[in-house]
Amino acid sequence: MRTRSLKERFYHAAGFEVLAILTVAPLAAWIMEKPLFQMGALAIMLSTVAMLWNMFYNTGFDRIWPPQKTRGLGLRAIHALGFEGGFIVIGLPIAAWMLKITLLEAFMLEVAFFLFFLPYTMAYNWMWDKLRQRWLTQKSCQA
């Protein structure tokens, strides 16, 4: 069974988070009428925590559903729901603390993030799977 290396996991998580920060921070600052710096700081903090959660969560996911098995859109939906649901629990107190808002306001913010990140997570991982398969096929053809 070929598992993902730590290096691949890092590239997967870093790519996910960089693209997310560049998208979410300006959008959230505009919607919440908060300074870009404050939303950017929150985005970076949540991104750092999410990267660690991503690596932990995906290691477990790969053990349950190894990368060699086909991963269709339905499985990616389950994967994304599990990841985002777990991250809401982790991110809620961080958002409330950093923005100095109530837990209810932080929950509403987390729901908005969830509505963005659920399709984003599905699309990013689906594309990663497709690109990874191409890369592995090319690598085996060259060998």
DOTILO-245492 format. One record per residue (C-alpha): residue in three letters; x, y, z. Coordinates in steps of 0.25 Angstrom, whole numbers, plus 5000, padded with zeros to 4 digits. Each point is the difference from the previous one (the first is absolute). Example, Ala and Ser with C-alpha at 12.3 -4.5 7.8 and 13.67 -1.06 7.14 Angstrom:
REM residues 2
ala504949825031ser500650144998
This chain:
REM residues 143
met500050005000arg500650134996thr499750115010arg500350154999ser501350055005leu500150115010lys500650094989glu498749974992arg499150035012phe500750135002tyr499850054985his498649955001ala499750085012ala500850124997gly499450024986phe498649985006glu500350115011val500750104991leu498950004990ala498950015011ile500750125007leu500150084987thr498549974998val499450015014ala500750125007pro499650114990leu498649944999ala499849995015ala500650145003trp499050064990ile498849925004met500350025015glu500550144999lys501249975007pro501450044997leu500749924990phe501249985010gln499149955010met499349904991gly501349964994ala500649975014leu498849915003ala500149944986ile501549975003met499749945014leu498949924995ser500849954988thr501149965009val499149925009ala499349954988met501349954993leu500349925013trp498649945000asn500049984985met501349915002phe499449935012tyr498649984993asn500649954987thr500949905006gly498849945007phe499250014987asp501149934992arg500149885010ile498549984999trp499950034985pro501449974993pro500450094989gln500049894990lys498549985001thr499150084992arg499650135006gly498750054993leu499350135003gly499149935010leu501249965009arg500650144998ala498750065006ile500049915012his501550035001ala499750155000leu498950005009gly500849925011phe501250104998glu499250135001gly499149955011gly501249965008phe500650144997ile498850085004val500249945014ile501450045000gly499950144994leu498850055008pro500750045012ile501250064992ala499150094992ala499350055012trp501250035007met500850074988leu498850084996lys499550035014ile498649954996thr499049915007leu500049854998leu498750014992glu500650114991ala501249914998phe499149884997met499350084990leu501350044994glu500449855000val498849964993ala500350114989phe501449944999phe499449864999leu499150044989phe501250054992phe501049895004leu499149884998pro500050014985tyr501450065000thr500549875008met499349914991ala500550074987tyr501450015005asn500149865004trp499449944988met500950084991trp501249965009asp499649854998lys499950024985leu501450084999arg500649895009gln499649894992arg500550074987trp501350025007leu500149865005thr499749954986gln501150084994lys501049965010ser499749854998cys500150024985gln501450075002ala500549895008
